[in-house]
Amino acid sequence: MKDKYNGVTPVELAPGSLAPSLGTGLLVSLRPRQWTKNLLVFAGLLFSGHLTDRNLWLPAALTFVAFCLLSSSVYIFNDLLDREEDRLHPQKRHRPIAAGAVPPGIALTAACLLGLAGLYLSFAAGGRAVGCLGWGYMGLNVAYSFKLKEVPLLDIFTVALGFVFRAVAGVRAVGVEHSPWFLLCTLLLSLLLVLGKRRQELVSLAGGAADHRRVLGSYSRIFLDQMISVITTATLVTYFLYTFFSEAGRQHALMGTIPPVLYGLFRYLYLVYEKGKGGEPEELLLRDPGILGSVLFWVVSIVVVLYFL
């Protein structure tokens, strides 16, 4: 018998195909492509000038794995709560939980196990400091899943703060100094990416946006455009000041990393406004040559300035 959800019928699995479909569905629900977001935990090690210290690689790597587990736990839990709304979305309705390929009970069990494993590994990677940040990241995202995602503006800040938790955890895991400019740049860039995603959802879903994500009914396209303009300016100015006042490198050499940042942000805005993209920033990183090239060139320029000049 078919189970109807808002007029959409979940995927029916063929007889004998439950095991492979379930395994594949769970793997897809982990969203391994989005683990690229967790590479941010290595930023503190890179900018501190201690990248060549091999003793710091293990705690940084363990922190990365811990946040991959934590973020996957959050993705599954959020997909579980949003499965009915996701069935109204042209792309998200294919997610395994929304499509019915992964039963809710199994999804909840997987989310709990991944969360516990991630928390254990975060304590093992960096002690109490990183462990508490792991707890904070999980608590913030649980609050987001239950309530904060429905509160205008707080939904945007909550997602952005998740990136700040990653950045701080990476710094604490290796015990290096970090600049407040670094954290501010992380927050502002994260806000820009979240705003771009909200705008793309609002535009692509049109009149049905609020049915998929209730908070979208509180936003307008012109408001999001204004916010993107403000945050883009703030991000650039903050990064400029960070490179100018940074004590790393010689004679403000870190300012040489500004061009790839400028191009990367301009390329992102071009994709959002001219190509209608931006709904999945991690996909742009992997698939758009301009974005990927600017990020790689930026990392190389950072390495050259901090480790070879």
N, C-alpha and C positions, 0 to 999 in steps of 0.2 A: 504494500500500500504506500502511495506517495505521501510525503509530508510537505504541505504547502507553507511557504513563508513569504508573505507579502506578494503573492501572485507568482513567485519564482520557485521552481521545483529544483531542489538540490540534486547534484549529480548522482545517478544510480550506478553502482559498481556491478560489473558483470560477475556471474557466479564463478567462484574460484579465484577471483582477482583481488580479494580483500587484502591479503598480506602485502603484495608489492605496491598496491595503490596506497595503502596506509603508510608504508615505509617512505614512499616517495612524497606523500602528502606531508608527513612530519618533517622531512628534510627541507621541502620548499617552505614550510611554515617557519623554519629557523631564519629564513631570509639571509643566507650567507653573503649575498651581494652587498647587503647593508653593513657587513662587518668592516667595510672600508672606513666607516665613520670612526671605528675604534682605533684606527691608526693614529688618531690624535693623541693617544697616550704616549707616543714616541716623540711628540713635539718638544716637550720639556727637556728631554735628553739631547735632542738635536740643538736646540737654541742655547743650552747651557754650556756648550763647548766640550761636553764629556762623552761624545758619541764614540770616541776611540777607547774608552774605558770598558774593557770586556766584562769586568765584574758587574757592571750595571745592566748588561744585556738581558740576563736571566730574569731579574725582577720586572724589567720593562715588558719582556715577552709574556711572563705569567700574568701581568696586569692586563695586557691585551687580550689574552685568552679568557681571563675572568670576565671582562666586559663584553666579550663576544657571547659568552654563556648568559650573562645577565640581560643583555639586550635581546637575545633570542627568546628568553623567558618572557620578557615584556611584550615582544611582538606576538607570541602565541596567546598570551593572556588578553591582550588588546583585541586580537582577531576573534577570540572567543566571545568577548563582550559585544563586539561590533558586528557579529556575523549577519544579523538581520539587515542592518544598514548597508553592509558591504554587498549584499545581494541586489541592491538597487544601483550599484556603481558599475559602469561598463567594463572596467578592468578588474576591480577588486572582487567582483562576484565569482571570479575564477580562483580565488584563494582557496586552498584545500578545506579549511574549516567552514567557510561560507558555502562552498560547493557541496559539502556533505561527505567529503572523502576522509576526513578525520573526525571521529565522534567527539562530542564535547568532553566526555569523561577522560578520554585518552589525552586530549589537548590540555586539560587542566593538570593532569598528572605530569605530563612532560614539562609544562611551565614550572611547576613546583620543583621538580628534580633539577632542572637547569638552573633555577634561581638559587637553590641550596648549594649546588656545585660551584656556581659563580661566586657566591659569598664566601665559601670555604677557601677558594683559590685566591680571592682578593686579600684575605687575611694572611694566607701563606706567602703571597707575593710581596706585600709591603707592611705587614703588621697591622696594628690597630688603626693607624691613620687611613690606609687604603681600604681596610675592611669597613670602617665607618662610612667612607665615601661610597662603597658598594651598597651598604644599607641605605644611605641617603638617596642614591640613584634609584634603587628599587622602590623605596617609599614614595619618592616624587612621581615615579611613573605609575604606581598603583593609584595614587591620588588623581593623577591625570586620567587614567582609564575610567575611574568611577565618577568623577565630578569635574575636575579642572578643564577637561576637554570641551565642556559645555559653557565655560565662562569666557566671554570675549576678552581678548588681550592676554589673560592668564594662560589660555591654551597655547599661545605663541611663546610666551616667556618660559613656560614649563618645558616645552620641547627644547628650546635654546639652552636652558640651564643644564639639560642632560649632557650637552657637549662640554660645558664648563666642568662638570663632574669628571668627565673623562680626562680632560686636560690636567686638572688638579691631581687626580689619582696617578697619572703618569709621572708628574713631578714628585709627588710624595713617595712613590715606589722606589725611585732612584736617589732620593735625598739630595736634590740639587736646588740651587737658588732659582727663583723665577721672578720675572718682572710683572708688576700689576698691569703694565701695558699689554703683555702677552694674554692675560686673562680677559682684558677688556676687548682686545681684537677678536678673541675666540667668541665672546658673547655677541658682539655686533655682527660678525660674519654669520653666526648661527641664526640670529634673528632675521637676517636678510634671506637666508635659504628657506626658513620656515614661512616667511611672508610670500616668497615666490611660489612656494608650494600651495599655500592657501589661495593665492590669486589664480593659479592654474586650475585648481579644483572649482573655484567659483565660476570661472569662464567656461570650462569644459562641461560642467554639469548644468549650467544655466538655471532654469527655474526649479530643477530638482536638487539643487545643491544642499538646501536645508534638510531634505529628506535623507540624504546620505550622511551629512555631518551637520548636526543641529546648529552649531555655532556659526556656520557659514551664513545663516540667515541674519546674523547681526553685523555682517560686513558688507561693504559695497566695493565695487571695483575701484572707484575713485579714491576711497579711503586707503585701500591697500596700496594703490599706486603712490599716494603721497607718503605713506609710511616707508615704502621701498626706497623712494627718493631720499628721505631723511636718513635712513639707516645706511644707505650706500655712501652718502657723503661722510657720515660719522665714521664708518669703517675705514675709508681711505685716509681721512685726516688722522685717525688714531694710529694707523699703521705707519703713516709718514712720521708722526711724532716719535713712535716707538723706535724706528730706524735711526732717527736723528739723535735721540737722547741715549740710545743703547751704548753701553760701554764695551760691547763686543766688537771685534774688528778694529781697524785702524782708520782714524780720521773720517768717521761716519761712513765707512765703506759699506755698511749694511744698507745704506740708501740705494745701493746698486741693485738690490732685490726688488725695488719698487716697480720697474717696468712689467715683469710677468704678473704681478699682482693687479696692476691696472688692466692689462689685457684680459686676464682671467675674469675679473668682475665685469668688464665691458662685454666680453663674450657671453657671460651668463645672462646679463640683461638683454642682450640681443636675442638669445634663445627664448627667453621668457616673453618678450614683447613682440618679436617678429616671427618666431617659429611656434609659439604656443606651447613651449616646453617648460620644464621646471617643476613638474609634479613629483618627480623622483630625482632629487639632486645626485644621489649615488649612481643612478643610471647615466647621467650626463658625464660624470667623472670617468666611467668605464667606456662609454660609447662615443663621446664627442671628442674628436682629435684636438680641437682648440682648447677645451678645458683641460684634458689630460696633459697636453703638451705644456700649457702654462704652469700647471702644478709641478710637473717634473722639472721644468726649467727653473722654477722658483726654488725647489729643494736643492738642485745642483748649485744654484747661485748662493744659497745659504751655506752649503758645505764649503764652497770655495772661499767665501768671505771669512767664515769662522775658523776654518781649519788649515787654510793654505796661505792666507795673507799675514 
